[in-house]
Every structure is written in structure tokens, then in C-alpha cells.
Amino acid sequence: MNPNDRFYDTIARFYDAENATYDDDIALYEALLDDIGCESALVIGCGTGRVLLALARLGCRVTGIDRSQPMLARVERHLDEQPSLRGHVTLIHGDARDTPIDGRFRLIAVPFNTFMHFLEQADQLAVLRACRRLLADDGLLVIDLPNATDAYGAQDEDGLIVLERTFTEPESGHLVMQQSVSAIDRAAQRLHVTWIYDELAEDGTVRRTIAPLELRYVFPAEAELLLQAAGLTVLEIFGDYDQRPFESGTPRMIVLAEKSSEDPA
């Protein structure tokens, strides 16, 4: 099991609550679908369904794949609450590198930081080659990553506990304080984060959940080489969801790619 799977199995209900109102990236997907059409989409690492359900609301037939069954269970709950979307959504519990998926897709999305969970280049190539097999000939692959160049230039805060946010977990009604402790291994391009969730109950007791996570940064030239090796070609790289050009100082590295004219060697 990938160690990150345990992270999402542990914090699925917190993840769902803390990201419930985040929609900064949805307008970008909507704009892209206006250009390429809204026939079918695949969301790799669909999590609790934030992007997947947004695409379904736009009229797409959407397939979502995720390695965490508790995360997919949260999607099912959302579909129970929005039954009109159920006919638009297919869920797959599996690994995008090698799990069989039927069909070809006009849009394949690897949303917010998901690609960072593939910790070795061999794993990154495997998922990109899978994307190429599943992408329609006129389809679009979107990989949404942070701007690694700025993360590497930031001042180290190794060992410092940072309060990220507070939110109410709706099932329990408890206030949750989310904190993190992180460290960057620049040589290995790895970000090690320990998330700390302090959940305050009505009687004043605090339940602490600690969940470590490991992610791998990807740089622009590296991304282009990986895509090329997988038989994909970079079309554009955006620096944020408003489609501004990627450059130093932009918060995101959003890579748009298509199939190359020739199969990879």
C-alpha cells in the first residue's frame, strides 16, 4: 500500500469538510470544456468528488478513480444527496497506473496536487502512459500542480507548527483546527507534511488525529520530458486558474497536454 493511502483513509471526513467550499479551479475546467466539448471526462484521484461532481453538473459523463475507499464512500454520500447526478458518474476503486478503465475521454483531469502523490518517476510515467491510452485523439489532459520553483525559493519553516484553517465538521458539528508541520527534501524533490487535526467536542475534550503525507515536486522542464516520454505534447502551461502565463511568482503550474502524433517508443 502506498503510505499516502493511509492518510486519506484516515482523514476522509475532515478532507471533505475542509474542501467543501473550495472552487477556485472549477471555472478553468468549465472554460476548457466550452472549448473541447463536454462529452466525457476522467478525474484521476477524484477524492471526495469536488471536481468530479462539478463536471457532472456541467453535463459531463464523468468517471472518477481513487485508491481510497473511504474517499469514494464520501462521493457516494454526495450522490445520495444529489441523485440527479448519479447517472452521469462512474466510480472506480483502483490505481490509475494499472486499473482497467473502459472508454476514451475528451478531458482527463489530474486535479489539485494529485500528480504529486506519484512519488517515483517510474510511477509518474506509468500514470501518464495510462492517460495517453485513455485520452481521445482530440482530447485534453490537465495536470494541476503548485509552482515548485517558488516553493524551493521559500524560507524554510521545517519543524514549525502552522495553523492552516479552522472548520466545522458537519457530521459531528465539532470545531476542527487543522495544523501542519512540513519539511522539504530539495535533493529528492519531496515534501513531507504531518497534518494535525484537533477536534473539539461539546464537553471540551480534544481528539487529535495525526496523519503524515509525502508528495513529490515536479518542475516545468521535467514535466515536459515526462509527458514527451509518455507520448504526450505540452500545449500550454498556465500559472493560475485565470489562465495567466506560467512564470516565477505564479502560484500554480497547470499543464495542458494532448496526444503526440506518434506512439511513444
Backbone bond lengths (Angstrom), bond angles and torsions (degrees), N, CA, C in turn:
res aa  C-N    CA-C-N  psi(-1)  N-CA   C-N-CA  omega(-1)  CA-C   N-CA-C  phi
1 M - - - 1.471 - - 1.524 109.88 -
2 N 1.317 116.28 134.50 1.456 120.51 172.10 1.534 108.41 -62.83
3 P 1.359 118.76 132.53 1.471 119.19 -177.90 1.522 112.95 -59.48
4 N 1.324 116.94 -25.43 1.463 119.17 178.81 1.531 112.10 -69.53
5 D 1.338 117.30 -22.69 1.464 119.27 176.97 1.526 110.87 -61.76
6 R 1.320 116.25 -40.46 1.470 119.54 178.72 1.521 110.83 -62.13
7 F 1.330 116.25 -34.69 1.459 119.97 178.40 1.525 110.38 -58.67
8 Y 1.318 116.93 -51.88 1.462 119.34 -175.83 1.526 112.01 -72.72
9 D 1.319 117.70 -32.43 1.463 119.10 174.67 1.531 110.53 -62.17
10 T 1.333 116.14 -34.03 1.466 121.66 -177.11 1.513 112.70 -76.77
11 I 1.337 117.52 -39.38 1.468 119.61 -168.69 1.534 113.05 -113.26
12 A 1.317 118.91 21.04 1.466 120.81 -174.19 1.530 112.24 -55.02
13 R 1.325 117.48 -45.60 1.476 118.49 -176.85 1.523 111.27 -69.71
14 F 1.334 117.92 -34.11 1.456 120.01 175.85 1.530 110.40 -67.86
15 Y 1.337 115.81 -44.64 1.461 120.95 -178.90 1.525 110.65 -57.86
16 D 1.321 115.65 -44.08 1.461 120.30 -178.92 1.523 110.57 -61.64
17 A 1.328 116.51 -43.91 1.465 120.53 -177.51 1.516 112.25 -70.43
18 E 1.340 117.34 -42.08 1.460 119.80 -174.43 1.522 112.26 -72.22
19 N 1.342 117.12 -22.15 1.461 120.75 -178.34 1.523 113.05 -106.55
20 A 1.317 117.18 6.90 1.458 120.88 -172.63 1.527 113.15 -58.38
21 T 1.320 117.45 -35.17 1.466 120.10 -175.07 1.532 112.77 -103.44
22 Y 1.341 117.51 2.65 1.467 119.50 -178.59 1.528 109.61 -78.25
23 D 1.328 115.92 121.56 1.467 119.33 -179.47 1.533 112.44 -142.43
24 D 1.336 117.01 21.43 1.465 120.31 -175.70 1.520 112.74 -58.01
25 D 1.328 117.76 -32.72 1.464 121.40 -174.78 1.521 113.83 -88.95
26 I 1.321 118.11 -11.99 1.464 120.40 -172.14 1.529 111.95 -65.83
27 A 1.319 117.55 -38.34 1.470 120.01 -179.92 1.527 111.25 -61.02
28 L 1.338 117.02 -34.54 1.463 119.84 177.80 1.526 110.44 -64.51
29 Y 1.316 117.50 -48.02 1.470 119.69 178.88 1.523 111.07 -61.50
30 E 1.317 116.37 -38.73 1.469 119.70 178.44 1.523 110.48 -62.32
31 A 1.334 117.21 -43.16 1.464 120.73 179.37 1.526 110.93 -64.80
32 L 1.319 117.23 -41.24 1.465 120.22 179.93 1.524 110.78 -65.58
33 L 1.323 117.11 -40.19 1.459 120.14 179.01 1.521 111.67 -67.28
34 D 1.321 117.34 -30.37 1.469 120.16 174.67 1.527 110.36 -61.49
35 D 1.336 116.10 -32.11 1.462 120.64 -178.58 1.522 112.72 -81.67
36 I 1.333 116.72 -41.43 1.468 119.25 -171.27 1.525 113.24 -103.23
37 G 1.310 117.80 -8.58 1.447 120.61 -175.85 1.514 111.59 94.94
38 C 1.315 115.72 163.00 1.467 120.75 -169.38 1.527 110.69 -121.29
39 E 1.329 116.67 41.26 1.457 119.57 -174.41 1.522 112.58 -73.08
40 S 1.323 116.58 -54.79 1.466 119.58 -174.77 1.519 108.98 -152.81
41 A 1.324 115.41 146.49 1.458 120.47 -178.92 1.524 109.40 -142.82
42 L 1.327 114.83 150.95 1.452 122.82 174.57 1.515 107.93 -123.48
43 V 1.336 116.45 129.79 1.459 121.35 176.78 1.522 107.68 -112.35
44 I 1.329 115.52 115.70 1.458 121.87 179.97 1.528 108.57 -91.04
45 G 1.329 115.88 124.72 1.456 120.12 -172.88 1.519 109.54 72.91
46 C 1.337 116.02 55.09 1.472 119.77 -172.32 1.516 112.40 -73.01
47 G 1.341 118.39 -14.34 1.449 120.34 175.71 1.511 112.81 58.41
48 T 1.319 116.47 -133.28 1.463 121.42 -179.09 1.526 112.34 -89.12
49 G 1.344 116.64 6.91 1.460 120.26 168.50 1.503 116.91 99.49
50 R 1.321 118.19 13.20 1.462 119.49 -175.74 1.534 111.73 -57.28
51 V 1.325 117.85 -55.33 1.466 121.12 -179.87 1.523 110.38 -75.08
52 L 1.312 116.82 -41.82 1.466 121.08 -178.42 1.525 111.55 -55.63
53 L 1.331 117.28 -48.23 1.465 120.42 -177.84 1.520 111.52 -70.59
54 A 1.335 117.19 -31.92 1.467 119.47 175.61 1.524 111.02 -63.50
55 L 1.333 117.08 -40.65 1.467 120.61 177.82 1.529 110.73 -67.25
56 A 1.324 116.62 -37.98 1.466 119.36 177.46 1.523 111.12 -63.39
57 R 1.328 116.74 -37.60 1.468 119.92 177.91 1.524 111.58 -65.08
58 L 1.324 116.77 -25.00 1.461 120.84 177.49 1.528 112.43 -81.10
59 G 1.332 116.50 -2.06 1.455 120.60 176.89 1.512 114.75 101.36
60 C 1.328 118.23 3.54 1.461 121.54 179.73 1.525 111.18 -75.43
61 R 1.303 114.91 149.39 1.462 120.62 162.05 1.524 105.87 -86.80
62 V 1.314 116.38 115.59 1.461 120.85 -168.83 1.531 110.35 -119.02
63 T 1.326 115.08 132.38 1.457 121.74 171.15 1.523 107.91 -108.96
64 G 1.309 116.43 133.21 1.457 121.31 177.25 1.511 110.38 -120.35
65 I 1.323 116.74 136.82 1.458 121.54 176.95 1.521 109.24 -124.91
66 D 1.331 115.52 138.77 1.454 120.35 178.92 1.518 108.76 -153.68
67 R 1.344 116.29 149.02 1.459 120.94 -179.08 1.524 112.55 -83.99
68 S 1.335 117.82 -11.70 1.464 121.11 -175.32 1.525 110.78 -103.15
69 Q 1.328 116.38 114.54 1.459 119.98 177.99 1.533 112.45 -64.67
70 P 1.346 120.28 -40.12 1.462 118.74 176.67 1.533 113.51 -61.05
71 M 1.329 117.31 -33.25 1.466 118.80 176.45 1.529 110.45 -67.35
72 L 1.317 117.11 -43.70 1.468 120.36 178.47 1.528 111.46 -64.51
73 A 1.328 116.59 -32.50 1.468 119.61 176.64 1.527 110.96 -62.24
74 R 1.331 116.49 -32.49 1.466 119.46 176.30 1.531 110.74 -67.58
75 V 1.335 117.05 -36.59 1.471 119.45 175.74 1.524 109.74 -60.77
76 E 1.318 116.24 -44.72 1.466 120.07 179.73 1.527 110.88 -57.95
77 R 1.320 117.07 -39.71 1.471 119.99 177.79 1.517 110.71 -62.58
78 H 1.323 116.59 -42.38 1.465 119.43 179.21 1.532 110.82 -65.26
79 L 1.327 116.67 -36.31 1.465 119.24 178.14 1.526 111.25 -68.51
80 D 1.317 117.25 -33.09 1.468 119.91 174.92 1.529 110.46 -63.06
81 E 1.342 115.49 -34.13 1.462 119.96 179.18 1.527 112.25 -80.13
82 Q 1.327 117.24 -20.84 1.473 122.24 -179.45 1.533 108.29 -129.68
83 P 1.311 117.67 67.18 1.470 120.73 -171.73 1.520 114.26 -61.08
84 S 1.316 118.31 -22.72 1.468 119.82 179.29 1.520 112.25 -65.32
85 L 1.331 117.29 -18.20 1.463 120.66 -179.07 1.529 112.77 -88.88
86 R 1.332 116.79 -14.78 1.461 118.80 -170.54 1.525 112.29 -60.29
87 G 1.311 117.49 -36.59 1.458 120.05 179.63 1.512 114.02 -69.22
88 H 1.325 117.00 -13.12 1.465 121.24 179.60 1.528 112.70 -95.18
89 V 1.334 117.72 -6.43 1.466 120.65 -167.38 1.528 111.12 -121.85
90 T 1.325 115.57 133.07 1.465 123.51 170.64 1.525 108.12 -121.55
91 L 1.330 116.80 130.94 1.466 121.53 -179.47 1.522 110.07 -113.13
92 I 1.330 115.29 139.07 1.456 121.84 179.39 1.524 108.65 -129.35
93 H 1.320 116.09 126.16 1.459 121.04 173.64 1.522 107.36 -91.62
94 G 1.325 116.54 109.92 1.452 119.12 -177.87 1.513 111.64 175.39
95 D 1.327 113.89 -173.80 1.459 123.24 -176.91 1.518 108.44 -106.48
96 A 1.313 117.15 126.38 1.465 121.25 -175.89 1.518 112.53 -62.99
97 R 1.310 117.77 -19.27 1.465 119.82 -179.27 1.518 112.48 -68.60
98 D 1.343 117.78 -33.71 1.459 118.05 -170.54 1.522 114.92 -145.70
99 T 1.325 118.76 1.95 1.465 120.18 178.91 1.524 109.85 -78.16
100 P 1.340 118.88 128.25 1.470 120.09 178.37 1.529 111.47 -60.98
101 I 1.318 115.59 133.50 1.462 122.53 177.31 1.523 107.28 -132.69
102 D 1.308 116.99 129.12 1.460 121.27 -178.89 1.524 110.73 -82.50
103 G 1.330 115.80 146.86 1.452 121.04 170.73 1.513 113.84 98.13
104 R 1.336 113.76 175.49 1.458 123.54 173.94 1.522 107.05 -126.96
105 F 1.307 117.08 147.17 1.459 121.15 -167.93 1.528 110.88 -124.02
106 R 1.330 115.81 137.01 1.469 121.12 175.28 1.512 111.28 -70.70
107 L 1.332 116.15 -33.89 1.458 121.35 178.98 1.522 108.82 -129.52
108 I 1.328 116.31 129.39 1.461 121.75 168.19 1.520 106.73 -118.77
109 A 1.318 115.99 121.03 1.462 121.89 -179.24 1.519 109.70 -110.81
110 V 1.326 114.99 129.71 1.466 121.95 169.53 1.521 104.18 -112.89
111 P 1.336 117.46 85.01 1.460 120.71 -164.17 1.519 113.30 -75.97
112 F 1.285 113.75 -176.26 1.452 129.36 -173.04 1.543 114.76 -17.10
113 N 1.330 116.14 94.57 1.470 124.79 171.78 1.531 114.72 70.60
114 T 1.328 118.84 1.73 1.463 120.59 -175.57 1.524 112.22 -58.87
115 F 1.334 117.36 -39.68 1.468 120.35 -176.82 1.529 111.25 -61.71
116 M 1.319 117.56 -24.11 1.466 121.57 179.13 1.524 112.56 -66.50
117 H 1.333 117.60 -16.63 1.456 120.39 -179.02 1.534 112.19 -77.13
118 F 1.313 117.76 -13.65 1.464 120.88 175.08 1.527 106.30 -87.15
119 L 1.320 116.09 105.47 1.463 121.67 -162.24 1.524 114.39 -87.69
120 E 1.318 118.01 -14.02 1.461 122.04 178.82 1.525 109.24 -120.89
121 Q 1.329 116.11 150.00 1.460 119.07 179.42 1.525 111.55 -60.19
122 A 1.325 117.36 -34.76 1.464 119.57 177.61 1.523 111.05 -61.16
123 D 1.328 116.74 -38.40 1.468 120.40 177.23 1.527 110.98 -68.85
124 Q 1.335 116.59 -39.80 1.461 120.58 178.87 1.525 110.43 -62.81
125 L 1.330 116.65 -44.19 1.466 120.09 178.07 1.526 111.07 -63.83
126 A 1.325 116.76 -39.17 1.459 119.91 -179.39 1.522 111.16 -61.80
127 V 1.330 117.27 -43.85 1.468 118.93 -178.67 1.526 110.57 -71.65
128 L 1.328 118.33 -35.11 1.462 120.34 177.96 1.527 110.99 -67.41
129 R 1.330 117.30 -38.68 1.468 119.68 176.94 1.518 110.92 -66.35
130 A 1.328 116.39 -36.27 1.463 119.57 174.60 1.530 110.39 -63.74
131 C 1.326 116.23 -40.95 1.467 119.86 177.42 1.523 111.05 -60.43
132 R 1.330 117.12 -41.64 1.463 119.77 179.78 1.522 110.97 -62.16
133 R 1.338 116.97 -42.56 1.466 120.22 179.24 1.523 111.62 -62.27
134 L 1.315 116.58 -34.44 1.463 121.22 -174.44 1.523 113.52 -90.87
135 L 1.330 117.41 -12.52 1.461 121.12 -175.71 1.520 110.19 -81.07
136 A 1.334 115.86 133.79 1.464 119.69 173.14 1.525 109.92 -62.86
137 D 1.332 116.01 156.43 1.465 119.59 -177.35 1.524 111.98 -58.86
138 D 1.319 116.46 -30.17 1.467 120.64 177.98 1.531 111.18 -107.62
139 G 1.344 116.09 23.71 1.450 120.41 -175.14 1.523 113.65 -89.21
140 L 1.313 115.07 173.85 1.459 122.99 -174.99 1.519 109.51 -130.55
141 L 1.329 115.82 131.21 1.463 122.94 173.82 1.520 108.42 -103.74
142 V 1.339 117.15 131.52 1.462 122.85 179.11 1.526 108.56 -123.36
143 I 1.327 116.08 122.61 1.460 122.32 177.91 1.525 107.55 -119.58
144 D 1.318 116.23 117.88 1.467 122.53 -174.30 1.530 109.26 -105.72
145 L 1.339 115.56 113.33 1.457 122.40 -176.02 1.525 110.58 -130.22
146 P 1.324 117.59 160.86 1.466 119.51 171.41 1.523 110.13 -75.06
147 N 1.309 116.26 160.25 1.462 122.35 175.28 1.528 108.12 -75.82
148 A 1.327 116.26 101.16 1.468 120.69 -174.49 1.519 111.89 -67.18
149 T 1.333 117.68 -29.71 1.462 119.57 -177.61 1.521 110.76 -62.45
150 D 1.315 117.07 -38.12 1.465 119.74 179.27 1.525 111.50 -73.62
151 A 1.334 116.64 -36.38 1.465 119.58 177.52 1.524 110.70 -61.91
152 Y 1.312 116.34 -38.19 1.464 119.78 179.95 1.528 111.95 -71.32
153 G 1.324 116.65 -27.33 1.453 119.46 -179.50 1.515 113.79 -86.64
154 A 1.354 116.69 -9.11 1.457 120.35 -177.01 1.515 110.73 -72.72
155 Q 1.325 115.33 154.23 1.459 120.72 177.23 1.519 110.25 -66.65
156 D 1.324 116.01 136.81 1.465 120.29 179.53 1.522 110.94 -63.04
157 E 1.342 114.70 136.42 1.461 121.05 173.14 1.528 109.01 -126.04
158 D 1.345 115.85 32.35 1.456 120.40 -177.73 1.524 110.69 -56.77
159 G 1.327 115.25 129.63 1.449 120.73 174.90 1.512 114.61 87.39
160 L 1.319 118.71 -7.97 1.460 121.04 179.43 1.519 109.96 -85.18
161 I 1.318 116.46 136.41 1.462 120.92 174.93 1.528 108.39 -86.63
162 V 1.328 115.52 123.56 1.460 121.91 -177.27 1.521 108.75 -114.22
163 L 1.327 117.19 128.11 1.460 121.24 173.46 1.520 108.03 -77.94
164 E 1.319 117.34 114.01 1.457 122.08 -176.82 1.532 112.11 -84.44
165 R 1.316 116.22 -47.00 1.465 119.90 -177.35 1.526 108.84 -170.81
166 T 1.325 115.07 164.17 1.459 121.52 167.41 1.526 107.39 -122.09
167 F 1.318 115.91 146.74 1.458 119.91 -179.86 1.520 108.48 -156.17
168 T 1.304 116.09 164.46 1.459 121.82 176.98 1.514 109.43 -100.51
169 E 1.312 116.98 125.05 1.461 121.71 177.04 1.524 107.13 -81.45
170 P 1.340 118.59 115.76 1.466 120.58 -166.19 1.525 114.69 -67.66
171 E 1.319 119.11 -29.66 1.462 119.11 -177.24 1.522 111.54 -67.99
172 S 1.322 116.30 -41.89 1.466 120.52 -178.52 1.521 112.53 -94.87
173 G 1.341 116.65 -22.51 1.452 121.11 -171.67 1.511 113.55 75.94
174 H 1.313 117.01 8.85 1.463 121.30 -176.95 1.527 111.26 -81.30
175 L 1.322 115.29 144.26 1.454 121.38 170.40 1.528 108.34 -76.12
176 V 1.330 115.36 134.44 1.464 121.20 179.78 1.523 108.55 -122.47
177 M 1.325 115.76 129.55 1.455 121.82 173.02 1.527 107.85 -103.66
178 Q 1.332 115.73 118.71 1.455 120.53 -178.98 1.527 109.40 -101.34
179 Q 1.316 115.43 123.75 1.457 121.96 -179.93 1.532 108.84 -125.52
180 S 1.329 116.34 165.37 1.459 119.58 179.16 1.518 110.51 -145.45
181 V 1.327 114.30 152.72 1.460 123.33 170.16 1.522 106.14 -129.11
182 S 1.331 117.81 124.72 1.457 119.41 -173.57 1.522 111.66 -133.30
183 A 1.329 114.15 159.90 1.459 121.93 175.97 1.517 107.84 -150.75
184 I 1.331 116.46 141.91 1.461 121.90 178.32 1.521 109.46 -107.44
185 D 1.317 116.07 127.25 1.457 122.19 169.27 1.532 105.76 -97.08
186 R 1.322 116.09 96.60 1.461 119.85 -172.75 1.522 112.42 -67.99
187 A 1.325 117.66 -32.15 1.459 119.85 179.66 1.529 111.24 -66.43
188 A 1.316 116.37 -39.49 1.466 121.20 -178.75 1.527 112.63 -91.82
189 Q 1.343 117.15 -4.10 1.467 123.04 -177.17 1.532 111.30 59.42
190 R 1.324 116.27 36.20 1.465 120.92 -177.19 1.527 110.81 -112.19
191 L 1.312 114.61 138.80 1.460 122.36 171.59 1.522 107.50 -109.09
192 H 1.322 116.47 120.82 1.462 122.28 177.62 1.531 107.40 -105.33
193 V 1.316 116.07 119.30 1.466 121.59 -178.78 1.518 109.19 -124.94
194 T 1.319 116.23 134.03 1.460 121.28 168.73 1.522 107.38 -111.15
195 W 1.327 115.55 116.34 1.458 121.37 178.56 1.521 108.91 -90.84
196 I 1.317 115.87 136.50 1.461 122.62 -179.41 1.525 107.92 -122.31
197 Y 1.326 115.82 118.10 1.468 121.55 178.32 1.521 108.45 -110.29
198 D 1.319 116.86 113.85 1.464 122.35 175.76 1.526 108.08 -102.06
199 E 1.319 115.80 114.22 1.465 122.86 -175.23 1.525 109.13 -105.37
200 L 1.331 115.36 118.66 1.463 121.58 -175.69 1.531 110.10 -95.27
201 A 1.332 116.19 116.43 1.454 121.62 179.72 1.528 110.82 -84.39
202 E 1.354 115.06 169.60 1.460 119.86 -177.20 1.529 112.20 -62.14
203 D 1.323 116.98 -30.69 1.467 119.14 -177.78 1.527 112.51 -86.02
204 G 1.328 116.74 6.95 1.453 120.55 176.45 1.514 115.00 91.26
205 T 1.333 117.53 -6.68 1.458 119.20 177.82 1.529 109.95 -75.01
206 V 1.326 114.75 151.81 1.461 121.32 -179.41 1.520 108.93 -116.78
207 R 1.314 115.76 127.57 1.462 121.50 174.33 1.521 107.81 -106.06
208 R 1.320 116.04 123.34 1.471 120.81 -177.17 1.523 109.77 -104.27
209 T 1.337 115.20 130.78 1.457 122.62 173.64 1.518 108.19 -115.50
210 I 1.321 116.87 126.46 1.462 122.30 -179.50 1.518 108.57 -114.91
211 A 1.332 116.05 126.76 1.461 120.28 -174.25 1.526 110.08 -139.15
212 P 1.340 118.29 110.11 1.465 121.05 178.12 1.530 111.70 -81.39
213 L 1.321 114.94 150.84 1.460 122.27 -178.20 1.522 108.36 -143.91
214 E 1.330 116.62 141.72 1.461 121.50 177.70 1.524 109.15 -125.09
215 L 1.325 116.26 132.97 1.457 122.48 -177.87 1.527 109.54 -132.19
216 R 1.334 116.03 156.45 1.464 120.29 179.92 1.521 110.20 -119.44
217 Y 1.330 116.06 125.56 1.456 121.15 176.65 1.525 110.60 -73.20
218 V 1.318 115.60 148.60 1.462 122.79 176.50 1.524 108.10 -129.02
219 F 1.333 116.05 133.76 1.453 121.60 -179.11 1.527 110.50 -99.27
220 P 1.330 117.97 160.39 1.471 120.64 -173.26 1.524 114.47 -56.83
221 A 1.327 117.80 -50.37 1.461 119.76 -178.67 1.524 111.07 -64.38
222 E 1.329 116.30 -37.25 1.464 120.94 177.42 1.526 110.94 -63.20
223 A 1.334 116.26 -43.61 1.460 120.25 178.69 1.522 110.93 -60.39
224 E 1.314 116.76 -42.75 1.457 120.19 -179.60 1.523 111.34 -63.48
225 L 1.335 117.21 -41.32 1.463 120.68 178.79 1.531 111.33 -66.98
226 L 1.326 117.29 -40.89 1.458 120.53 177.85 1.527 111.07 -61.92
227 L 1.310 116.22 -43.90 1.461 120.26 179.27 1.521 110.75 -64.48
228 Q 1.313 116.74 -42.40 1.459 120.72 178.81 1.529 110.71 -61.16
229 A 1.319 117.05 -43.53 1.460 121.05 179.68 1.527 111.87 -64.03
230 A 1.328 116.78 -26.60 1.460 121.92 179.99 1.523 112.61 -90.16
231 G 1.344 117.47 0.85 1.457 120.31 -179.92 1.514 113.60 84.17
232 L 1.323 116.15 31.37 1.463 122.60 179.82 1.517 109.60 -126.24
233 T 1.324 115.92 154.28 1.454 122.00 -177.23 1.521 109.93 -124.84
234 V 1.317 116.70 132.09 1.463 121.08 177.56 1.520 109.98 -70.35
235 L 1.316 116.25 129.07 1.463 122.04 174.57 1.524 111.43 -94.02
236 E 1.324 115.53 -49.57 1.463 121.81 -178.95 1.513 108.98 -152.39
237 I 1.325 115.31 158.55 1.457 121.53 169.90 1.520 107.56 -129.86
238 F 1.322 116.23 119.13 1.455 121.72 178.69 1.530 109.55 -95.95
239 G 1.333 114.61 152.19 1.456 120.16 178.42 1.515 113.37 -96.56
240 D 1.336 116.78 -6.80 1.466 120.65 177.97 1.517 108.16 -168.22
241 Y 1.322 116.35 177.76 1.456 120.81 -174.87 1.520 113.28 -73.59
242 D 1.329 117.66 -11.46 1.465 120.36 175.58 1.522 112.02 -86.47
243 Q 1.335 116.95 9.16 1.463 124.98 176.53 1.524 113.32 68.65
244 R 1.321 117.81 22.49 1.464 119.55 173.01 1.523 109.04 -67.28
245 P 1.336 118.75 153.52 1.457 121.05 -179.37 1.528 111.32 -62.71
246 F 1.318 115.42 147.68 1.456 121.25 175.97 1.523 110.05 -73.44
247 E 1.319 116.16 131.21 1.457 121.61 177.23 1.523 108.17 -162.06
248 S 1.324 115.94 173.81 1.450 119.94 176.49 1.523 109.52 -58.56
249 G 1.320 115.86 132.36 1.457 120.35 179.01 1.511 114.20 99.48
250 T 1.335 118.25 -17.80 1.462 118.89 176.28 1.536 108.57 -77.66
251 P 1.328 117.35 145.55 1.467 118.57 -172.11 1.521 115.08 -76.83
252 R 1.325 118.06 -24.59 1.454 120.64 -173.91 1.530 111.23 -121.46
253 M 1.323 115.72 164.63 1.455 123.41 169.20 1.529 106.11 -129.99
254 I 1.317 116.67 94.70 1.453 122.64 -174.09 1.526 107.43 -104.04
255 V 1.325 115.84 108.70 1.458 122.18 -172.95 1.524 109.53 -97.20
256 L 1.330 116.37 126.55 1.455 122.78 174.24 1.525 107.73 -108.16
257 A 1.330 116.40 130.10 1.456 120.33 -176.24 1.531 110.09 -140.96
258 E 1.325 114.15 159.57 1.468 121.72 177.10 1.522 108.12 -133.76
259 K 1.338 115.56 171.56 1.454 120.53 175.66 1.524 110.13 -64.59
260 S 1.322 116.87 138.79 1.450 120.95 170.02 1.523 109.14 -72.45
261 S 1.326 115.36 161.59 1.467 118.95 -177.31 1.515 111.78 -71.08
262 E 1.338 118.30 -21.45 1.450 121.89 -179.45 1.519 109.54 -120.16
263 D 1.337 114.95 148.16 1.456 120.21 176.21 1.514 109.72 -65.71
264 P 1.345 117.33 147.38 1.462 119.19 177.17 1.526 110.55 -66.20
265 A 1.328 115.55 154.48 1.462 120.11 -179.89 1.521 110.82 -65.11
